[in-house]
Amino acid sequence: MGKPTGFLEVERHDRGYEPAKERLKTWNEFVVPLPAPELNQQASRCMNCGIPYCHQGCPVNNQIPDFNDLVYRDQWREALDNLQSTNNFPEFTGRVCPAPCEASCTLNIQDTPVTIKTIECAIVDKGWSEGWIAPQMSPRGTGKRVAVVGSGPAGLACAQQLARAGHAPTVFEKSDRIGGLLRYGIPDFKMEKHLIDRRIKQMESEGVIFRTNFEIGVTVSVERLLDDYDVMVMAAGAENPRDLPVPGRELDGVHFAMDFLRQQNKRVAGDPEDVAAPGGTISAKGKHVVVIGGGDTGSDCIGTSNRQGAASVTQLEIMPQPPVKENKQMTWPDWPLKLRTSSSHEEGCERDFAVATKRALGSNGKLEAIECVRLEWVDGKMTEVAGSEFQIKADLVFLAMGFVGPRHEGLVSQAGCELDGRGNVKADTNDYRTSTPKVFACGDMRRGQSLVVWAIREGRQCAQAVDAYLMGASKLPR
């Protein structure tokens, strides 16, 4: 324990944001890091609990009290080594993870958890700036070739671990750039894409091969791929969005959220407008925007719309508004259901809860408004409130209601794997094997829509399972 009285003497202080008026002018990250001396003080607040509940909150099993102690003692290099022993990409989780570890922190009982996410991000950012992060080369090769389908966090973590075990992984990505939803789903203002690019360079030096614009099941068949590789890992995510089958869904102006976010990320990357993109060219400038769905993707649509110059932004959520503060006696140390206000919400947005969309209204094929109704709980079911119908002016509607699972056409159908009851590729977390020989699955494709940190965990564990399958045993960590 770094400082036994740290949690008594030091108040919690987290990273701040640039003013909303300024950050809305750019697509850059706007989080203001804490200076090193203050990070030392924040790390001193960790109590090194006898039962570190933060461990059960962290899917990748970060050794949180250990790296907090090292930061407090100003041993940053050792803290980086500790962090990278469990997490391949702390710069991703340090920016976009919702920090379930902080929800599980003992100090969260009094709403002052240790700033774990901020400390994690500072450790890895310092590691890059100091030049401490370098390729970790395997001393020898095994001669085994592994095809990893999908370059999101699960596929990248799996490929990097396999390369470090001496195998020869090739990552296949159907898009024009590596990164999956890290690249085209998360806006640049939350995570700039040069962070992905420098990891790709590291992984290429470690022996990972990347193939873009290469869709397995379309560009080449699964059967052909399995002829050329010893194992195939399916890590292509859960990309099938939940639709809203209401009258007027076909009107011009109703789009899936990911079509909108992808287009803007490509603009930021300097790509020309793609008029053939799904939904055509989408811009929120001067328009009244309605976002249906209250999760992270909906929040990203809000921030993107405001930066594009939307006239107004309204977010609708079908569930009732959760409490502002959770009942700790009922929830801690588990992830609590409570009202969460993101930086995008703070930039300008009307929020409404317990609302269902009944139809989209328009003329000449163009969206003009949506008709909604209020909901209430009756006998354990959401029921429409009689006479509560209302309309919202809308030029654009973004459907951000989550994902129902992986796309089945192409890769999944050709692999012939058994699916679970939710339509995900069936595989357990012991060996990550599917019902098809030589085929493994991990990440959202296996577990359904989830977090970046869960994808990294599954990619690492799947790599260990693949290594054991190929070699009879594995020294890779889970």
N, C-alpha and C positions, 0 to 999 in steps of 0.2 A: 504494500500500500504506500503510494507516494507521500501523501500528507494526511495523517489521520484526522485532522480537523479541517481539511480543505472544504468539505461540503458545508461546514458551519460558518466559515470565514468568507467564502467567495460566493457571490450571487451568480446565478445562471445568466449568461450573456451569449447570444447567438449571432451569427452573421446577419447583416442588414442588407437592404436593397437600395439601389439608386432610386431617386424620386421617380414616380410613375410618369410624370410629364416628360422626363428626359429619356427613360428607357423605352418609351413607346416610339421614339424616333428611330430606333435601330433594331436589328435582329440579333444583337450580341447578348451574351450572358450579362446579368446585371447584379449578381450577388456580390456583396463587398466582403472579402475575406477578413478574418480577424488577424491582427499582428501576432507574431510569434510569442512575445511575452504574455499576451492575454490568453493564447492557446495553452501555454504552460499552466496558467492559473485555472483555466476551465478544466484541464485534465486532472488537476489536483482535487477536483470535487468528487472524482470516482472513489467509492468506498471499498472497492475490492471485496465485494460481498462474499460471505462464505458460500452461499448459493447464488452465483451470478445470473440472475434472471435475464439479463441482456443476452446471454448465450441462447436461451430458448427462443428469444425473439428474432435472432439473426439466422436466416436460412443457410448462409455460407459458413456458419460456425466461427465467425471472427472472434479472436481472443481479446475481447474488448478491454477488460481491466489491465491486461498486460501491455497493450500499446498505449493506453492512457498513462500508465506509470512511466513508460519510456519517454513519452512526450513531456511529462512533468519534469523528468530528469534531464531534458534537452538531448536525449539520445535518439535523434530523428532517424538515423540510418538503421539502427536496430529496430525501431518502430516500423519502418518500411519493410524490413525483412519479415517481421512478424505478420504484418498485414497481408503481404503478398503470398504468404504460406497458405492462406485460406481463400483469398479472393483474387481472381485473375485481373479484374478491372475495377479497382476501387474508385478511379476517377469517374466511372459511370454511376456506380451506386452512390458515391459521395455527392452527386448532383440530382439524380432522379429517384432514388429510393425513398419511400415514405418513412423510413426509419422505424420499423417495428421494434428495433432494439431499444430505442428511447422510450417507447410505450411500455416496455418491460422493465426499464430501469427502476430500481428501488426508490430513487428520488422522485420518480414520477408519481408516487403515491401522494406527494404534496405539490405536484405539477411543476417541479423544477428538475427534470432529468438532466443528466450529463449531456453535453452537446456532442454526442458520439459521431453523428454524421458529419458535422463540421470538422472534427478532429481527424476523422478518416480521410476526408477530402484534402485537408491541409497536408497530411503525411504524404500522400501520393503526389500531390502537386509539387511539394518540395523535392520529392524523389526525382521527378522529371526535370525540374529546374536545376538541380545539382548534378544531373547526369548519372545518378545512381542506378537508374533502370536500364538494363541492357538485356540483350537476348540471352536466354538460358539454354545453352546448346546441350543436346544429348551426347554423351561421350561416344556412343556407337549406335548404328542403325540396326533395326530388326529385319528389314526387308519386307515388312508387312505394309500393305497399302490400304488406307481407309478413306472412303468417300463420305464426306459430311455434307448433307443437303440442307442448306439454309445458313445464312451468315449473321443471324441475330446473336444475342448474348449467349444462348445455349450452344449454338453451333461453334461460335468462336472459342468459348471456354473449353469445349470438348476437343476441338482441333489443337489448341495450344497445349493442353495436357498430353494428348497423344504424341505430339511432336517431341515433347520433353521426355517421353518414355522411349523415344527412338523409332517410332513408326513414321510413315510417310502419309500424312493426311492431305487430301485435296478438298477444299471447300467450294461447293457449287452454289452460285447465287443467280436467281433469275433476273434480278434487276441489274442496272448498269453500274452500280457501286456496291461495295461491301458494307454491311451493317444492319440489314433487315430493318426492323422498326426503330432501332437506334438511329439509323440514317434518315429514314423517311417518315417515321411516325412521331418522333419527339422533336418539337420545334428547336431551332438553333438558339433561341433566347433561353432555353432551359439547358441545352447541352450543345456546344459548338462542335462541328464535325471534324475539326482537326484533331480532336481527342481520339476519334476512331482511327484516323489516318496514321497517327504515330504508332498505335498498337498494331496496325496491319504491317507496318514496316518491321516492327520487332518480330512479329510472328513469321514473316517471310524469311527473316534472318535465321529463325529457328527451324526452318524447313517446311513451313506450311505453304501449300500452293493454292492460289485463289483463281477461280474461273467465274467471271461475271457474264451476264447475258446468256446464261446456260441453265435452262429449266429442265430438270430431270422429269421424265414423263412426257416431255414435248420435244426438246432438243435431242435427247437421247433416251431410250427406254430404260426402265429399271433393270430389265433382264440383261441388257448389254452392259450396264454399269456393274452389275454383280459378276459378270464375266471377267471384268478388268480389275476388280478390287476384292480384297479379302472380306471386307465388311462394309456395310452401308449404315450410316447413322442418319435417321430422319429427325431433323431439327428445324423444320420449315415454319414453325409457329402455328397460331390459331388465327388465320386471316379471314375467316368467313364471317362478315359482319351481320349483326342482328338487324333485320329489316323492319319497316313499319308498314304493314299491309293495310292501308286505309285508302278510302276514295281520294283521288287527287295525287297519289304518290308519284304518278308519272309526269307531273307538271315540271316544267323547266324551272329550276331553282331549288329542288329537293335533292340533296346529295349525301352520300356516305361521308362521314367525317374524314376518313383516311384519304379519300380522293382529294379533299381540300388541303389537308396537311402536307401530303406528298408534293402537290404542285408548288406550295410555297417553299418547301425545303429545296426543291430543284431550282426555284428562282434564286434563292439565296446562294446556291452553289454556282450560279452563273449560267445555268442552262437556258436556252431559248424556250419560249412558250410552246407547249405541245397542244395544238388545237385538237388533236385526235385523242387526248387523254380522256379517261372516263368522266362524263359530265361536261366535257368541253372545258374551256378556260373559266376558272372560278375566281371571282374577286368580290370582296365584301365592301369595297370602297363606296361610301355614300349609301349603303343599303341597310335595311332593317333585318337583322339576323336573329334567328331563333335556333338555339342549340338544344336538342332533345337528348337528355342523358346527363346525369350529374357527376360522373366520374372524372378521371384524369384526362381522358381524351376530350371530353366536353370542355374542360378547363383549357386545354390546349387550343381548341377552336375559338374560345373567347379571346385569349391573348393574341392569337393570329388575326382575328377579325378586327380587334382594336388597333393593331399595328397597320393594318391595311386601310384604316379610316372608316370603319363602319359607322352609320348614323346612329344605330342603337344595337344593343346585344341583350337578349333575354335567354336565360337558361331554365329549362323545365325538367323537373324530376318527378317520376311517377310515385315514388315513395314519400311518406310524410317527412317533414323536416325533423332531423334528429336533434337531440338535446345539445346545447352549446357545451355543456360539461358532462362527462360521463360519471356514473356512480362507480367509484374506484373499488368499493367493496364487492361489487358484482363483476367487474371486468378485469382488473389488474391481476396478473401481468399479461393478459391477453390483449389483442388488438381491439380497441374500443370502437363502438359505433357512436360517433358524435359529429356535430356540424364542423366541416372543414372549409376554411376560406383560403383559397390559393392566392398567389401573387396576381394571377390573371383576373380573379374576381375583384381584387382591390383596384385594378386598373379601370374598371367600369363595366358593370353588368347588373341587370335585374334578375333576381332568382325567385322562382316560384316552385312550391312543392305540392305533392299530392295532386298532380295534374295529369290527365290523359289526353292525348291528341286524337280527335275523332275523324278529322278530314282536312285535306289541304284545299284551299279555295283559290281560284284564279280565272283568268279569261285569256283567250287567244293562246292557250297553252302555257301561259306564264303564271307563276305563283304570285299571289297577292296577300294572302292571309292564311292563318290556320284556325280551325275551330277546336276548342278544347272544352273539357268538363272537369269539375273538381271531384275528388275522390275522398272517401272516408272508410274507416275500418268498421265493418259490421259482421259480427259472428266470425271473426278471424279472416274475413275476406275484404278485398278492396272493392268498394261499391260506389257507383256514380251517385253524386248528390243531385237529386231532382231539381231542375230549374237553374242549375249552376253553369250552364253553357256560356261561353264567352269566346271572343275572337281576338287574335293578336295580329297586327299588321306584320307581314313578313315578305321580304324579297328573296331571302335565302333561308333554307332550313337545313341544318346539319344533323344527321342521325349518328349519335354517339352513344349508343345503347349497349356497347360491348360486342363481344364476338361469341359465336355459338360453337366454334371449334375449327379444326383445320379444313381446308378445301379438299374434297375427296377426289375430284377429277385429276387425272394425270398421275402424280406421284403415288398417292395413297391407294388409288384403285389398281394401279399396275403392281404395286408391292403386294397386294392381296392380303394385307395384315388384318387380323381381327380387330374390331372396334369395340370400345366400351359403350355403356348405355347412353353416354352423352355425345357419341360420335367421334371421340378422340381415339388415337391409335393406342391400343391396349398393350401395356407393358408395366411391370411392377418396378419398384425402386430398389430391388435387390440386384437384379442383373440387367434391367432395362431392355431385355430382349422382347421382340415382338413374336407373333406366331409364325412369321416367315423366317426360315433359316438365313443366318448371316445378316439379318436386319435388326437394328436397334432403334429406339426412339427416345427422345428426351425433350424437355422444355414444354412450351405451350402446346406443341403438337401431341404430347402425351398427357399433360395434366390439365389442359384447357387454359383459357386466358388467365394470366397471372402477372407477377412482377418481374422486373429485370433481375433482381437478386435471386429469385427462385429459379430463373432460367440459368443463371451462372452456376448455382448449386447443382442443378440436374445435369448440365453439361460436364461438370467436373466428375460427378458420380458415374455418369455414363461412360466417360473416358476410362475410368478405373475398371468398369465392368468389361469394356471392349478389350482393354489391355490384358485382363485376366483370361478372357475367352481366347485371345490370340496366343498368349504365352503360358497359360496354365496357372499363373499367379501374377500379382501386380504389387508394385511398391508405390503406386500413385496414391495420394491421399483421397479420401472421400469428402 
